[in-house]
């Protein structure tokens, strides 16, 4: 039987079981609409340019866009140090409270322990939701499920849009067929 990322995602997408979550925090912003993924600006010294990152958030606010996502693939998250990710999240969290866009912070990491740390930090700085890619080098679907369960249990923040959708049966079938 052929196993591939495509097969994994087909299993993840088909007949999803959705665990209900609010459409945003009770005191927060709605998590629906347009949520662009920000780029990560760097200084000439190759350091995170926090002021330029903040300007992206202010630009999104002026454009009446619904949300702001950082860091993800387009944000070059894997090139950022933990300190840079924390600094960017803190700056965005402090500013987002006063602005329209909902803040979604990426918490992906090479391992679940780091992703959990980022998720807990996202809650601390006031993110409205979190989003996570699977670990880049993880090929075992069972380990990916464990990763997402650990990250999901780390905080009460909403994942992505308005609910966590997992096709556990499909993923277990895929994982068990290896």
N, C-alpha and C positions, 0 to 999 in steps of 0.2 A: 504494500500500500504506500502511495506517495504522500509524504508529509511536507508541508510547506507553510510559509507564513500566510499565504492566501487561504489554505485550508483552515488554519488556526482562526483567521479573522471571519471566515464563513461560519465556523462553529460559534464564534463569539457573537455574531450578528443575528443568526437565525433564532427565532422564537425566544426572544430575550425575556428573562424574568426581571422585573423592575422592582427595586426596593424604593418605595416612595420617599420623597424628601420634599421639603417646601420649595417653592419657586424662587427662593432666596431666603436670607435670614429674616426672621420676624421683624427686626428693626432695620433691615438692610434694603438693598436695591434689587429690582427684578433681574432675574438671570435669563433673559431672553432678548433676542435681537442680534445686532451686529457686534462681534467681539474680535477685533483685529489682534493679531499677534505682533507685539512690538519687536523692533530690532534692538539689539544692544549696541549703544554707541560707545566707542572707546576714545580715549585721549590719544595724543601723539605719543605718549609714553606707554601706550597699550594697557591702560587701566580703565576700569569702568567709568564712564562719563555720566555721573548721576544727574547733573543739571540737564544734559541733553535728553536723558531718559525721562526726567520730569517734564520737559517741554513736550515730549510725545504725548504724555498723559493730558497735559493742558490742551494740546491741539485736539485730541480726541474729545475732550470735554466741550471745547468751543464748537466742534462739529456736531454736537448732540448725539454722539455715538453711545450705544448702550453699555459697552464694556471694554475692558482692556486686559490683555493676557500677556504675561511675561514671567519667566523666560521659557521659551519652547525652541523648536528646531530653528526657526528663523531668527531667534534671539541668540543663537550660538551658545546655548546653555552649557554645553560640555566644555567650553573654553573658559568659563568663569570659575574663579576660586570660590570656596564656600564663603569666605569673607565678602567677596563681591556680590554673591547672590543674596546674602543676608542684608548687606548695605542697601542694595537696590530694592529689596522687598520692604525694608523699613522706611525708606524714602517714599516709595509708592504708597505704602499703607498710610503714612502720615498725611499725604496730599489727597488721597482718594476719598478720605472721610468728608472733605469739603467740596468734592466735585461730583458730577453726575454719573460718570461711568462706574459700573461694578468692577471690582478688581479681582481677577482670577490669577493666582500665582501658580506657576509650574513647580512641581515638587519632585520631578523625576530625578533619579540618581542611579549610580551603578549598583546599589544594593538597597534593600528595604530599610536598614537602620538609618541610612542617610536620608532616604525619602521621608521616613517618619519624622526625622528631625526637621526637615524643611516644612512638612505639613504642620507640625506643632508651631513652628515659627510663623507660618502664614496666618494661623489663627491669632497668634499673639499680636501681630502687626495690623490686624483688622481686615484681612482679605475677606471677600464675599464668598469665594469658592476656590477650589484647587483643581488642578488638572495634572495628569502624569502620563508620560510615555512609559512603556515597559523598559526594563534594563536593556541596554543596547546589546550586550553580549550574552544575554540569557536565551538559550534555545529550548529549554525544558518548559513546556506549557504548564506543568504542575507548579513549577517554581514561579512562573508569572502570576498564577492565581494566588499563591501565597503572598507574593509581593503586593498585589492589589488589595488583598484582604488586610494585610498589616497597615498599609497606608490608609485605607478606608476606615479602619478602626482607631486610627491615631487621633482624629478630631471629629467634631460634629459638623465640620464645614461640608457644604454641598460639593459634589464632583461635577465638573463641567456645567451642563445646562441646568436641568431641574430634577434629575434623579440619577441614581446609580443603576445602570442596567448591566446585568451579567447573565450570560447564558451558561449557567453552571453545568447543566446537563450536557450541552454541546461541548464545552471545554473539557469536562471530565471524560466524555467519550473520546475526544481527540487525544487527551493526555493518556488515557488508558490504552489506546490503540498503538502506542509507540513501541 
